[in-house]
Amino acid sequence: MSIFDIVTSLTASELFGAELSLTSQPDWKKVLECAHEQGVVAICYEAVKRLPTELQPDFEVMLRWDVSAEEVKSSFEGRRKVKEHLRDLFSSIGERMLLLKGETLAGHYPHPEMRECGDIDIMLPEGYEKGNSLIESRGIEVNYSNSKHSVFIYEGEEVELHDPIPHPSYNRNDYLTECLVAESLDDAVLRPDGCWELPPVVMAVHAMNHIALHLYMGEKVPLKMLADIALLLKAHPEVQKEWRPALDRTGLTKFSRTVLGAMDALFSTTFSGSTGNDRFIKLYVRQEGTKLSRILAKYRYLPRRPQEAFREMVAKLTRVIRHRLPL
């Protein structure tokens, strides 16, 4: 088994109960490095601890893995406290706080604290400007360089406050997904922690669009992102019966089939009924091949109309030429 295959097998075993077939000692240092790269270090550690003693890493690697897993869990606890403080802060001005992306997807994991996450994504459905002003009134600098969300550091954690108004200047699928989110805000679900989250169908489409956005940006699609959607669908089996209109509307139907197939191939799940897409996994999950091959191949998978793909490739080529021209 390759290093990547071992990490995938450990992840699938811990999250989906797949059989873990490991018969000899791998290079555990490289396995640990790959688990970090794929965003599943704490998840894999739980599976490693269940291996027979003779197959487990040596003391040094196990200690490094334990420290890494504890850092993931500690980070989760830090974000939990910040979320509670922000929830109470915005509630003081009559604003409900909606959680987005990782903080809501973590709830579908067997142990939410095992999911790695870098920042906290939130939305105030009725008070984007008011929320930013409140943060600034407390002497905290707010960065407005991204038109989709502001960024600030609160009690040591990076927070992205998303604007609920859709942005037509972005690509069509992203804009249509934002429209879907905006229209679903009245149907947001109240969480046990007093925050709110998107309805399951909208959350699933939003997560699928986030993967498409990573592909467009030329970034890796880590196992963590695929596990997010797989666990969401496992927790809410009704989503696959209800999400087709939302996928059609956002243009993500075909792309979702590719992603579901990749999930099935990697995790031994049965969401798509197909064997997955080996080339998609090779290029964008494993990150094999050249950068040029990934750039050219992405339009085979991205939900783009021909004219959109042409405009994006011309814009990319123009940026490359400008970057290489002497001043």
TORDREN-700037 format. One record per atom (N, C-alpha, C): x, y, z. Coordinates in steps of 0.02 Angstrom, whole numbers, plus 50000, padded with zeros to 5 digits. Layout:
XYZ...
//
This chain:
500424994050000500005000050000500445006250000500235011349962500595017649963500455021350028500855026450042500745030450103500045033550101499855036350044499185039350038498645034150050498725028150023498225022850032498155020850106498715020950142498685019350213498295024650251498425031050236498065036550268497315036050252497155034550189496465033850169496135028150206496485022550211496215016650245496105018050319496565021550351496485023250422495875027850431495795032650386495235037350389494575033650380494545029450328493925025750313493745020950370494255018050402494135013550457493835017150517494115022950534493885026650593493205029850582493085032550523492475036450511491895032250484492055027050445491525023450411491525015950424491965013750468491975006650486492245002050433492605004750385492895000650331493434996150360493554990550326494074985950348494764989050340495174988450390495844991050389496334985450375496594985250314497044979850294497764982250295498094980950350498794982850356499164976750385499624973950345499954967750365500684968550381500964974450368501674975550383501784982750404502364984050433502534990650457502704995450399502335000850391502505005850341503005010850370503185015750330503595021350356503125026050391503065025150457502555028750495502675036250497503295038350491503435045550489503105048650427503155045250370502855047750309502095047350312501845042250345501115041650354500855047550395501215049250448501025054850491501045061350451501555062350411501605068350369501015068850320500845063250289500285063150241499625064550277499535061750337498925063050375498855070450391499415073750406499405080950416499175084550352499475082650295499315085850232498585084950213498295079350231497595077850214497105080250267497345083150320496895085950371496545080850414496855074850423496525069450460496985066450513497445070350540497945067650585497645064750649497155068250678496845065750740496405059650726496075059650669495645054050650496065047750640496615048350603497045042650590497355040050655497505044450701497815042350764497355037650802496705038950801496245034550835496255027550805496315027250738496345020650705497005017250719497545021050720498215018150733498235014950802497915018050850497925015450919497575008750925497145007050876496785000650877497174995150842497724996750809498124991750775498454987050825498604980850803499004976450847499664979850865499914978550923500514981850948501094981250900501164975450868501734974350824501704978450760501104981250744501034985350684501034992750699501004994650762500975001750780501655005050771501665011650763502295015250758502715014550821503355016250815503785016050875503595021750922503915021850981503735026651033503795033851010504335035350974504455042250952503895044850907503705040750857503185042850810502505043150846502365038250889501735038350926501685044550970502245046550999502245052551041502105058750999502425059350941502305064950895501575065050873501315059150859500615058650836500145060650892500295058450952499865060151009499855067751020500445070851016500485078151025500085081650970500155079450908499785082550852499035081850862498815075850883498095074750894497835079150950498225079951003498025084151059497985091451039498425093550994498405100450969497755101750930497545096750891496915097450854496325098150903496325093950954495785094151003495795100651044496395102951061496455109251098496225115151057496385115050993496165120350947495405120550944495095114650942494365114250940494065117451003494365116051059494115118851122494185126451123494745128951096494855136151093494325139551050494175136450993493665139350948492975139050980492845133751018492195133051051492075138951098492585140651137492505146251184492395152851147492775153851093492695160051055492005160451024491755154850998491075154850969490555156851021490635154251081490155155951134490195163351151490795166051155490875173051171490595177551116490725175751053490455179650997489695179150994489435173151007488705172151008488385176951058488675177351118488395181751169488485189151151489065190651121489195197551101488695200051049488585196050997488115198150945487395197850969487255193251014486585192951043486415199251081486935202551109486815208651148486565214351105486655213851039486385218950993485815216050951485545210450974484965207450941485105203550878485735201350869485915197550809486035190250824485735185850784485865178750791486475176950749486885172450774487515170650740487455163850707487565163750642487535157650602488245155150592488365148650604489005145550591489015142550522489595142850488489665140150421490255135350418490265131350366490835127050348491035122350405491685122450422491965117350467491645116750534491445122350563491165122150630490495118450633490135118350577489505114550576489615107450551490085106550505490235099950479490545095450532490915098450579491235094550632490725090650673490125093250678489605089950718489405083150694489585081450632489405074850605489955069650616490515071750643491065067050657490915063150721491165056950727491065053150789491285057050851491835060750843492065065250895492235071950861491805076950868491895083350832492585086450841492885085450900493535088550914494095085650872493965080050835494485077050793494535080550725494035084550708494065087750642494505094050646494995094250601495445100050598495095105950566495245111850592494945117950565495405123850581495475128350533495925133950542495605140150570495015142050545494695148150568493955146750582493615151950603492895151450618492515155550567492055152350531491645155750481490955156950510490755163250512490105165050540489735169750493489095170450505488675175250468488155178050514488035184550509487485187750544486955189250491486435185250486485955185950431485655192950424485585196650478485275203250474485755208950491486395207550503486805213150528487545212750513487725212250450488435211850431488815218150452488565223950430488905230250446488895231550521488325230150553488265231350625488745226950664488835220850641489295216250674490015218550668490205220750608490885223350599491015229550642490515233850646490585239950686490665238250760490295233250783490345231150853491055228550868491325224550822491995221950832492505227650834492445232350787492905238050785492845242450848492235242950876492135247050935492505244250996492715237950991493085234851046493845235251034494045239450986494745240450972495075235050931494675231050897494935225550857494945227550784495505226550750495565228350679495185223450636494795226050588494405221950542494685222850472494835217450439495115217550371494535216650321494465221450275493925221250225494185219750155494785216850148495085215950082494705211050039494335206450070493915201650032493195204050032492915204749973492235207549969491695202849996491865196450004491365191650027491325191250103491865193050136491865192650209492405197150239492305199150300492815202750337493205197650378493795199650402494215195250442494465199050503494435195850561494715198850621494955193350668495375195150715495635190550765495265191950830494945186850857494575187750919494815182550970495105184951024495375180651077495845175351048496255177551000496765173150971496535168850914495895168950896495635164850841495445169250782495615166850722495425170550661494685169150645494325174450632493605174050619493455177350552493065173950510492815176850448492065178150456491875184450451491175186450455490915187350384490495182850361490265182750292489675187350281489695190750225489145195150204488575190850177487965191550203487415187350178487155189350109487375195150084487155197350017487575193949964487275190349916487655186849863488075191649821488625189149794489095193149756489105190849682488755194349638488725192249568489395192849531489875196349560490525197049526490925190649527490745185949570491095179549574490825174749521491125168849515490895164149463490165162149475489855159949422489135158749423488925153749477489295148249484489105143149533489165145749604489685149649616489785152549682489215157449698489045161549650488515166449659487845163049671487695157949631487055154449639487025150649705487595148249729487605144949794487485150049849487785156049842487665161349891486925163349892486615163449833485895165049829485495159749867485685153349858485345147849892485405148749968486015150449991486125151450062485705157250088485705162850051485325168850072484585167350079484315163350033483595161850034483425156850089483925153350116483785148150166483865150750238484065157050246484235159550312483645159450360483035160350334482445160050377482305152950401482605148050367482515141050385483115138250423483565142750445484155140550482483955136550544484385131950564484245127350619484605129650682484235130050737484535131950801484915126050830485545127150848485965121950875485915121750952486125116150982486115115751056486545121151089487065123551053487505128651083487235135751076486635136551049486335143151042486525146750978486965143850938487115146550872486635143550822486685145750759486245143250706486675140250651486365135950610486715133050553486235132150495486515131250435486105130450375485715123850378485135123450344484785117150339485235111950305485155105450320485615100350294485715100450219485175101350180485245101350107485685107150085485555113050112485945118950092486665118250116486755115450176487435114250201487825109650155487495104450129487825099750085488015102950018487565106949990487715110349927488265115549937488245119049993488755123950009489445120650015489475114750047490095111050054490345108649986489885106549943490075104249876490355109949835490055115849841490315121649806491005123649832491125122649896491775124249925492325119849894492165113549881492645109149848492775111549777492245113549742492335116149674492755122449674492685126549726493075132649731493815131049742493955125949782494655123749792494955121449725494555117849687494795115449622494945121349576494505126149575494595132049533495225135849553495355136349618495935140049643496585136149634496535129949610497135125949600497395122849664496965122449715497165119749780496975112449786497285109049834497145102049846496435101149873496135095449857495505093449888495685088049939495805089850001496045084950051495495079950070495715074450098495245069350121494745072250170494965077150210494515080250259493885083050226493965086450169493385089350135492905084050110493175078550085492745073150060492405069650119492765068850174492465065750233491905070150261491985076750257491465081350280490785079750249490795079450182490165078250146489915071150158490365066350159490155059450170489825058550238490095061650289489805061050356489145064950361489105070650326488475074350325487915070150293488085066950237487585062750203487415056650244487895054150281487765048350325487295050450382487405056450409486985058850464486295060950441486245063250378485605065550351485475062150284485265055750285485155052050222484615055150179484195059250208483665062450168483935067550119484545069950130484835075150087484865072850015485095066650003485175064249934484505063449899483965063049937483305062549907483015069549892483305074649923483005081349919483445086549885484095085049875484545090449853484595091449778484295087249738484365087849665484145094749639483565097449659483385104149634483905109449651484195109149712484695114049731485345113049692485525106849678486125105449638486025107849566485435106549539485285108849470485315116449467485025119649516484995126949516485685130049519486135127149559486795129849567487295127349515487075122749473487505120049421488005114849446487875111949504488355107349535488165100049529487655098449490487415091549486487945086749461488235088249403488735083849374489355083449418489565089149444490155089349487490045085149550489435085349577489295081549638489355074049626489185071749566489255064649551489995062549552490425066949526491145065549528491395065049599491185069749641491405069849711491145063849749490515062049738490235056249772490585049849751490745049449686491115043649662491805043149693492135048849700492795048949732492745046749805492225049149840492125047149909492025039549915491625036749871491505029549873492135025549860492545027949812493165024349796493655024749854493665030249890494155031249943493935028250010493295028950026493055027050092492635020650093492545017450035492125011450030491405012750050491165018950037490465020650049490065019149985489415020349988488985018649931488505024349915488755030449914488325036149901488155037049828488605035049783488485036249711488295029949673488485024149699488365017949662488865016849607489365021249602489885020549550490555019049584491065017949543491725016249569492165022349578491885028249567492265034349577492635036449514493055041449522493445044049466494175044149485494545039249459495245038449477495675044449458495525047449400495935053149378495815059249423495205060349442495045065849488495435064949553495425058849580495775057449643496525058449634496795055949579497515056449566497735063749563497365067849526497575074749514497445079249573496865078649605496655083749652496635081649725496645075149738496675072749807497395070549823497655066449779498355064349787498845069849766498625074449724499045079849697499625077049657499495072149615499995069349570499955072949503500455071649460500465075049395500755082049401500805085349345501085092149343500555097249359500785103149378500315108649392499925110449329500255110249271499915111749208499365106749194499505100349207498995095249195498385096249239498495098549302497935099849346497535105949324497885111049300497545117049276497105115449216497375111549168497005110049107496435105149120496545100449166496045095249177495455097549219495555102949257495025104749305494375106549270494405108949207493785110749173493395104649149493705098949155493325092749143492835091449200493005094049258492605092749318492225098849342492525104749335492205110749360491545112149325491045114249362490405115949331490425122749298490755123249240490825129549204490535128849134490195134049112489985134349042490595136049000490595134048934491185135148892491445142248894490995147248890491225154148889491545156148955491295153349011491605154749076492305151849079492365145549058493025142249059493525146149016493295148448958493735152248913493965158748946493505162448977493685168749010494175167549067494055162149105494495160749162495195158849139495245154949084495905152949060496275158949031495925163348996496245169448970496495173749027496085174549079496285178649137496895175649171496905168949178497475165549209498095166549167498035165649101498615166449057498875173649060498425178449063498635185549067499025186849130498795184049187499155185049250499845181949248499895176049217500545172649211501025176749169500785179449112501205183449068501445189749103500995193249137501165199349174501685197949228501595192249260502055190449314502765189249288502815186549227503465184749199503795190349160503405195249140503705200749102504145205049147504725207249122505165211549163504835218349175504975221249232504705227849249505025233249206
//
